[in-house]
Amino acid sequence: MLVQMHSPSKTYTFRMWRPLIFLILVGTNAVVGRLGGFSRLPSRSRNGVQSDISSYANRVCRAGDKIPLIGDKCKYRLCQNKVYKTFPCPEGTSFKASFRSCVADGGCLKSYEDKGVADWNTTACGIDLVFVVDMSYSISPDNKIKMKKVIQQLLAQIRIGPEFTMVAGLTYGAETKPFLYISSFNDKKNIREATDKMVMNPRKGTATHLALRETREAMLRTKNGRRQNHKAVVIVMTDGCTNPPEKSDETIAEAQRLKDPESYEAGVSSPEVFLMTFPNEKLDNVKDLAPEEREKLEGIKKREFEAIPSKAENRFDATFDNMKDKLNLILRTSCKEIKTPGQ
């Protein structure tokens, strides 16, 4: 509709939009009415994840429905019997709203208290911790990765620093490959980056004697960060005996030197040594090995495994799937008598 309006000097022509505007407003109000008002629409962040807490609080609880627990990515809420209940994500995962599930991303590591180990204080464990890790050819690539990941997860749980735990480590095959000295770093970020770079494919062989010697002569020296008046703990992780077997006597001799207080500087104690053993999958699957040869290798392994740990109860037989629990137990045993500095 056109409407003309007159003034003393000019005539104005208007197009009447009011009916159309009215229809638009009516339509908009109808949509808003169906949605329950704009205020009840959930807001979204740039990545599409709902960020309005009220939008979750007002949701109808449908059996099996999962929603985030606002402020804690390590837990989620699950609808059961028309009520939302809170549950933790599995270790190494975190809840992703876009997937409505816990997704493996290496996050949300459980604390010792979560694991039921609350009778000692890991944050006050002031030890010098050394990992001696067998990466020989008898260990599969997948299991080597598991070993590295578990070590990183363990280090993520404990407090690192000059007044707390300090860390060193080496891998070995036919040769030793240090990836971290006690003096290298005292923060978790750099330590994790160093463990990421650990050599996992050394030359073929299992030079346990060289690894134990390197630990004593380099890892546990004050020039490389070893602290006076602090307990040292060495964790040897291996799936078998020295290769070539002819070097086994050297391994046994080096094990004794490693534990001998006379091997160390004044004010520096000998370490407590733990041994974690794994099944040797390649040897176990060899079918054509002569019985006498197998018996010989088993005898060598038995003598070495008896010689390495500080005492018999410091040996832990593990699998590549349960080694994290074993390492937690070793650390618990190591730290039990350690008190916060100054106490």
N, C-alpha and C positions, 0 to 999 in steps of 0.2 A: 504494500500500500504506500502511495506517495501522498505526502501532506505538504501543502504550501503555506508558508507563513509570511506575512507582510510587515515590513517596517516602513517608516517614512521614506527611506531611501532605497531599500533593497527588498527583493522577494527571495525567501529561502525555501529550498525543497529538501524534505527529509524522507528517507526510506524507513518504514516502521519495522524494526527488528523485534519488538517486544514479544510477539507470540512465539517466535523461534527461540529467543532467549529463555522464555518460560518453559518451553518443551525441554531444552537442554538441562535446565535446573531440575525439572521433574524427573528426568531420566537419571541424572546424577544422584539425586536423593534416593531413588529406588534402588540403585546399586549399593549405595552406602547402607541403606536399610538392610539389605540382604546380607551384607558383610558384618553388620553389627557395629558400624562406625569406624572411622579411620583410626581411632585410638586403639583399637584392638588388633590392628594389623601388625604383624611382627616386623621390626626394622631389620635390615640386613646390612652386613658390612660389605666391603668391595669384593670379598671372595665368596659371597653368597651365603655365608653362615649366619644364622640368626643370632642377633646380639641383644635383643630386648628380653630381659629376664622375665617380664610379665607374660610374654608370648608363650613361654614354656609353662609358667605357673597356671595359665588358663586352659591348657590343653586338656582335652578329654582323655582320660587314662584308658588306653586300649591294651588288652592283654598282650604281652610280648613286646610292646613298644619301648624303644630305648631313646633317651634324650640326654644331652650333656648335663653334667653337674657344674653349674656356673662357677668359675674360679678354680676348678681343679680338673685338668685334662686327664688325670690318671684314674678318674672314676666316672661312672655314668649312672643314670637312674633307669630302672627297669620296672615296667608296670606289671604288678602281680596282685591279683584279687582286687582290682580297681584302685590300687594304691601304688605310687611310685616309691621304690626302695633303692637305696644306694649300693652299688657294687664296685669293686676295684677292677681295673683292666689287668690282664695278665702281664707279668713282668716283661719289659722290652716293648710294650705297646702303649698307645695313648688313644683316647676316644676322639674320633673324627665325626663331627655332626653331619657332614655331607654323606658319609657312608653309613651312619647310624650304627657304628660298631667300633670296636677297638682294633686299631691297625698297627701292624708291626713297623716300628720306626726307630727302635733302639732306645725309646724313652721310658720314663716311669720305672726306674730301677727300685726295687724294694730295699728298705733299710734293714739293718740287722734286727731292729725291734719288730718290724713286720714279719720277719722270719722266725720270731720267737726266741731270738738270742739277745735278751735284754739284761743279762746279769753281768755285763762288762761294758766298758765305755770305749767304743772304737775310736772316737774322736781324740781320746787321750793316749792312744797307742803309739808311744814314741820309739819306734824301732827303725832300724835300717834294714829294709826288705829287699832281697835279691832273688830274682827269678832266673833259673838256669833251665832252658827249654830245649829239649831234643826235637830237632826238625829234620831228622834223617829220612831216608827214602822209604822206610817201612811204614811211615805215617802218611796216610792219604792226604791230598790237598784239602779236602773238606774238613778233615779232623784238625789239620794245622790252623785253618781259619777259626775253627771252634776254640782252639787253645788261645789264640790271640784275642778273640772277642771276650772270652771269659776273664782273661787277665785284665782287659780294659774295664770290664764291668766291675770287677773287684776293686780296682783302683778308683773307680767313680764313687764307690761307697765309703771309702776311708778318707780321713782328713790328711791332706798333704801339706807339709811345711816344715821349717827348721825346728819348731817345737813339737812336731808331731811325727808322722811317718815320712821317711824319705825312701826313694826307690831306685833300684838299679836292675839291669837285666841283660842277658845275652842268649842268643840261640846258637846251636851247634849241630854240625854234621861231621864231616871230616876235618873241619876247622871251626874256630869260634868266631862269632859275629856279635860283639857288644852293640846294643841299641840304646843303652841308657846307663849313665853313671850317676851315683848319688849326687854328685856336684853339678850335674847337667842342668836340672830344672827343679823348682820347688812349687810349681803350679800345675794343676790338672790339665789345662789346655795343652801346654807344651809336652807334658808327659804322654798324653794321648797321641799327639802327633808323632812322638818318637816311637811309641809302640806300633803305630800304623806302619812305620818303616822297617820294622824288624825283618831280618832276612829269613825267609821261609823255605828257601831252596838252596842250601849250602851244598858243597861237593859231597859226593856219595861217601858215606862212612858214618861211624858213631864214635867220635873221639871224646868219650866221657872223661878220660884222664885230662885232656887239654881243657875241657870246660871247667873242671874242678880246680885246676891250676890257675886258670885265668881269674876265677872267682876269688881265690886266695891272694894272688899277686897283684890284682888290679882293682876288682870291685870293692874289696874290703880294706883298701888303703886310705889313710887320711888325706893323701894328696888328691884322691878322687872323691872326697866328700865324706868318707866314713867318720862318724862322730865318736869322740871319746865319751865314755860313761853312758853309752846307749847300747841297748841290746841289738844284736844283729840276727836276722833270720834268713836262712837260705832255703829256697824251695826248688828241689831238682825234680823236673818232670820228664819222664822217659818211658819208652815202651819196650826197652830191652837192654842187653848188655853191650859192652864195648865191641866195636867192629873196626879193625880185625881183632879177633879174640886174643891174639898174642899180646895185645896191649892191656889185657885185663889186670895183670899184676900192677901195672902203673896206675890204673884207676883206683885200685884198692889202696895203694900207697898214697895217692893224692887225696883220697877221702880221709885218711888218717891225718895228713898234714893240715887239711882244711879245718879240722876240729881241734887241732893241737894249740893250746894257748901260747906256746913258745913261738908259733909262727907269726905272731902279731906284735905291733909296736906297743910301747908302754901306754897304759890307759885304754887300750883297745882289747876287748875280749874276743875270744873265739866265738863263732856263730853257733846258734842252734840250727841243726840241719834237718830238714824234712824231705822225705822222698815220696813222690806220687808216681805210681806205676800204672801203665795202661796195657791192655791186651796188644800183643804183637800180631796184628791181623795177617801180615804177609807170611810170617813164620808159621803161624797156626794153620795156614791154608796150603803149605807146601806138603804134598802127598808123597813125593819120592825121596824125602830126606831119610837117610839111613838111621835106624833107631839109635845106634851108638853115637852118631853125630848130634842127633837131637838131644840125647842124654847129656852129652858134653856141653852143649850150649846152655841147657837148663841148669847144669851145675855151675857154670861161669856166672850166669845171671843170678843165681841164688847167693853166691859169695859176694858179688858186687852189691846186691840189694841189702845184704846184711851189713856191709861195710859203710855204706853212704850215710844213712841217718844217724843222728846223735844217740838214739836209743830205739829199741824195737818198736815201741808204740808210736814213733814218729814216721812210720811207713804207712802210707794210705794207698790201698789198691782201688783204682777208680776206672770208670769208663769215660769215653769222650762226651757222654751225655749227662753224667752226674758229677763231673769234676768241679763244677761251681760249688756245689754243696760241700765237697771235700776241702776245697780251698777256704771256704768260709770257716770250716771247722779248724783247719790249720791256723788261720789267723786268730780265731777265738782262743785257741790253746796258747798261741804265742803271746797274745796281749793280756791274758787273764791277770797277770801279776803286775802289769804296767800301770802306774798311776800318773795322773796329770802332773806335769812338771811344776815343782814348787810345793806339792802336797807332802 
